[in-house]
Amino acid sequence: MLTDDTREVTGRQEGPSLGERAGVCFERYREGEDAALGELVDLASPLLWHVARAHGCDRDGAQDVVQDIWLRLVDHAEGIRESRAVLGWLVVSVKRESWRCSRLARRTQHDPTGVADPGVSEVGPEEVAILTERQQVIWQVIEDLDQRCRALLRIVAFCDRPDYDEVASALAMPRGSIGPTRGRCLEKMRRRLVADPRWVDA
């Protein structure tokens, strides 16, 4: 049975979606409330970071891509006709920039396979030092899942009330398949945790 350590993975919260809340912040920003942009950044950055990671960026690359897209949003704010469309604009922009950066990184590194490793650890050495043993086990199990599950869980499970339309766009998945796929991925995760003696003993 999953415990409080996995609440952020399995828990679902009711209320406005991330896309709806992002739209409200963006509308306030366009009406002259500069602080609303900071709220929008706080809301959407976790999703955008995971989108970048799911599309081939390493940790540092994902941070660079997300920062660049926020700067572009400021420059193109007036061109987004509907405030609620802002999250979709951000997701699509991050996807495109992530693909560009990951292709560039592969050429620079002369990767003989031509394929970026999608399984690079989400957790750096500094973070590992402060994680509990149970949290470290969770992260290792996630890293051992297949690429599709890793990408989906990065976006759906670790973002607060994600917008499924934007998740579908980010992962090129039918919207209706997100829930069932998420369930199967979480079941794989549950089985691996139950079978892992580190989880039992932690």
C-alpha positions, 0 to 999 in steps of 0.5 A: 500500500502506498503511503504519505510519501507517495501522496503527491504521485497518487493524490488528486485534488478538486477545483479549477484546472491548472489551465484555468488558474493560469488563464486567470493569472495571465488576464490579471497580468495583461490588465496591468497587475505585474505580480500576477506574472510571478503567480503564473510562473509559480503555477506553470513552471513545474509542468513546463519543466516536466514537459521539457524533460519528457522531450529530451532535455537534461536538468539544466537544459530544461531550466534554460528552456523554461526560462527562455519561454517565460521571456518569450511570453512577456514579448508575445503577451499581446498576441495571445487572444484568449487568456485561457490559451496561455498554458497551451501556448507555453506547453507548445513553445516548450515542446518545440524549444526542447526538441530543438535543444535536444537535437542540438545537444545530440549533435554537439555530443556526437551521440552515436545512437542519436537518441537522448537518454530519457531516463536521466535522474530527476534528482541531483546529488544535492537533493538526494542528500536530503531525501528520506530513504523512502523518497529515494526508493520512490524516485528509483522506481520511477526512473526504472519505469518505461519512458512513456510512464516516466513522461506521463508521471512527470507531468500528471503526478507531480504537477498540481491539478494539471490540465489534461488537454495540455497534457495530451498536447504535451505527450501527443496522447489522446486525452481519453487515454491519459487516465487509464495509462496513468492508472497502469503506470501507477500500478506498475509503480505500486507493484515494484514498490511492494516487491522492493525490500528497501521500501518494506524496510524503510 
